[in-house]
């Protein structure tokens, strides 16, 4: 069961991680950009933040899942460190961009707040994870990286929640407001349960 869930996570991560490639082949009018005002679309700052967010967010989602698993870390420690630094750098760029983009989110203040808080949580958990590993605190580093990737995985859960909520509420704007919070808070709760289980396992006598 555990392996199956991990496989599903990997498949979703790879699929949504490759999502930014769509913008190289699809007309803007057929993408998320069509929902934005002409003023935003002509803003170089907003466009730079948008493409920085989706490109580096895609990278972090695409490679982050590989960091989990004791066997991989033990067998390929140097590769684990390289992927970790690429992941952390990508998250820093994408999360800071997302905080700025959140201000202009569709759906008003409550929606903006949801996405801004997600960006802050994403940046903060990743930064703390980096600080922990620099100090040699491997246990706390692992926990914070679990929280970090839970935030990264919001890119997947957003796309799962949104059509479901639209079908339930029949109100796209309300659904988007709800999804701005549901795409990441349950993820963090699930990450907490994973960390708690790992902590309980670590404390068991050999």
ZISULMO-V262369 format. One record per residue. N is the residue number from 1. RES is the residue in three letters. BURIAL is I if it has 9 or more other C-alpha atoms within 8 Angstrom, else O. Layout:
n->N res->RES burial->BURIAL
n->N res->RES burial->BURIAL
//
This chain:
n->1 res->UNK burial->O
n->2 res->UNK burial->O
n->3 res->UNK burial->O
n->4 res->UNK burial->O
n->5 res->UNK burial->O
n->6 res->UNK burial->O
n->7 res->UNK burial->O
n->8 res->UNK burial->O
n->9 res->UNK burial->I
n->10 res->UNK burial->I
n->11 res->UNK burial->O
n->12 res->UNK burial->I
n->13 res->UNK burial->I
n->14 res->UNK burial->I
n->15 res->UNK burial->O
n->16 res->UNK burial->I
n->17 res->UNK burial->I
n->18 res->UNK burial->I
n->19 res->UNK burial->O
n->20 res->UNK burial->I
n->21 res->UNK burial->O
n->22 res->UNK burial->O
n->23 res->UNK burial->I
n->24 res->UNK burial->O
n->25 res->UNK burial->O
n->26 res->UNK burial->O
n->27 res->UNK burial->O
n->28 res->UNK burial->I
n->29 res->UNK burial->O
n->30 res->UNK burial->O
n->31 res->UNK burial->I
n->32 res->UNK burial->O
n->33 res->UNK burial->I
n->34 res->UNK burial->I
n->35 res->UNK burial->O
n->36 res->UNK burial->I
n->37 res->UNK burial->O
n->38 res->UNK burial->O
n->39 res->UNK burial->O
n->40 res->UNK burial->I
n->41 res->UNK burial->I
n->42 res->UNK burial->O
n->43 res->UNK burial->O
n->44 res->UNK burial->O
n->45 res->UNK burial->O
n->46 res->UNK burial->I
n->47 res->UNK burial->I
n->48 res->UNK burial->O
n->49 res->UNK burial->I
n->50 res->UNK burial->I
n->51 res->UNK burial->O
n->52 res->UNK burial->I
n->53 res->UNK burial->I
n->54 res->UNK burial->I
n->55 res->UNK burial->I
n->56 res->UNK burial->I
n->57 res->UNK burial->I
n->58 res->UNK burial->I
n->59 res->UNK burial->I
n->60 res->UNK burial->I
n->61 res->UNK burial->I
n->62 res->UNK burial->I
n->63 res->UNK burial->I
n->64 res->UNK burial->I
n->65 res->UNK burial->I
n->66 res->UNK burial->O
n->67 res->UNK burial->I
n->68 res->UNK burial->O
n->69 res->UNK burial->O
n->70 res->UNK burial->O
n->71 res->UNK burial->O
n->72 res->UNK burial->I
n->73 res->UNK burial->I
n->74 res->UNK burial->O
n->75 res->UNK burial->O
n->76 res->UNK burial->O
n->77 res->UNK burial->I
n->78 res->UNK burial->O
n->79 res->UNK burial->O
n->80 res->UNK burial->I
n->81 res->UNK burial->O
n->82 res->UNK burial->O
n->83 res->UNK burial->I
n->84 res->UNK burial->I
n->85 res->UNK burial->O
n->86 res->UNK burial->I
n->87 res->UNK burial->I
n->88 res->UNK burial->I
n->89 res->UNK burial->O
n->90 res->UNK burial->I
n->91 res->UNK burial->I
n->92 res->UNK burial->I
n->93 res->UNK burial->I
n->94 res->UNK burial->I
n->95 res->UNK burial->I
n->96 res->UNK burial->I
n->97 res->UNK burial->I
n->98 res->UNK burial->I
n->99 res->UNK burial->I
n->100 res->UNK burial->I
n->101 res->UNK burial->I
n->102 res->UNK burial->I
n->103 res->UNK burial->I
n->104 res->UNK burial->O
n->105 res->UNK burial->I
n->106 res->UNK burial->I
n->107 res->UNK burial->I
n->108 res->UNK burial->O
n->109 res->UNK burial->O
n->110 res->UNK burial->O
n->111 res->UNK burial->I
n->112 res->UNK burial->I
n->113 res->UNK burial->I
n->114 res->UNK burial->I
n->115 res->UNK burial->I
n->116 res->UNK burial->I
n->117 res->UNK burial->I
n->118 res->UNK burial->I
n->119 res->UNK burial->I
n->120 res->UNK burial->I
n->121 res->UNK burial->I
n->122 res->UNK burial->I
n->123 res->UNK burial->I
n->124 res->UNK burial->O
n->125 res->UNK burial->I
n->126 res->UNK burial->I
n->127 res->UNK burial->I
n->128 res->UNK burial->I
n->129 res->UNK burial->I
n->130 res->UNK burial->I
n->131 res->UNK burial->O
n->132 res->UNK burial->I
n->133 res->UNK burial->I
n->134 res->UNK burial->O
n->135 res->UNK burial->O
n->136 res->UNK burial->O
n->137 res->UNK burial->I
n->138 res->UNK burial->O
n->139 res->UNK burial->O
n->140 res->UNK burial->I
n->141 res->UNK burial->I
n->142 res->UNK burial->I
n->143 res->UNK burial->I
n->144 res->UNK burial->I
n->145 res->UNK burial->I
n->146 res->UNK burial->I
n->147 res->UNK burial->I
n->148 res->UNK burial->I
n->149 res->UNK burial->I
n->150 res->UNK burial->I
n->151 res->UNK burial->I
n->152 res->UNK burial->I
n->153 res->UNK burial->I
n->154 res->UNK burial->I
n->155 res->UNK burial->I
n->156 res->UNK burial->I
n->157 res->UNK burial->I
n->158 res->UNK burial->I
n->159 res->UNK burial->O
n->160 res->UNK burial->O
n->161 res->UNK burial->I
n->162 res->UNK burial->I
n->163 res->UNK burial->O
n->164 res->UNK burial->O
n->165 res->UNK burial->I
n->166 res->UNK burial->I
n->167 res->UNK burial->O
n->168 res->UNK burial->O
n->169 res->UNK burial->I
n->170 res->UNK burial->O
n->171 res->UNK burial->O
n->172 res->UNK burial->I
n->173 res->UNK burial->O
n->174 res->UNK burial->I
n->175 res->UNK burial->I
n->176 res->UNK burial->I
n->177 res->UNK burial->I
n->178 res->UNK burial->I
n->179 res->UNK burial->I
n->180 res->UNK burial->I
n->181 res->UNK burial->I
n->182 res->UNK burial->I
n->183 res->UNK burial->I
n->184 res->UNK burial->I
n->185 res->UNK burial->O
n->186 res->UNK burial->O
n->187 res->UNK burial->I
n->188 res->UNK burial->I
n->189 res->UNK burial->O
n->190 res->UNK burial->O
n->191 res->UNK burial->I
n->192 res->UNK burial->I
n->193 res->UNK burial->O
n->194 res->UNK burial->O
n->195 res->UNK burial->I
n->196 res->UNK burial->O
n->197 res->UNK burial->O
n->198 res->UNK burial->O
n->199 res->UNK burial->O
n->200 res->UNK burial->O
n->201 res->UNK burial->O
n->202 res->UNK burial->O
n->203 res->UNK burial->O
n->204 res->UNK burial->O
n->205 res->UNK burial->O
n->206 res->UNK burial->O
//
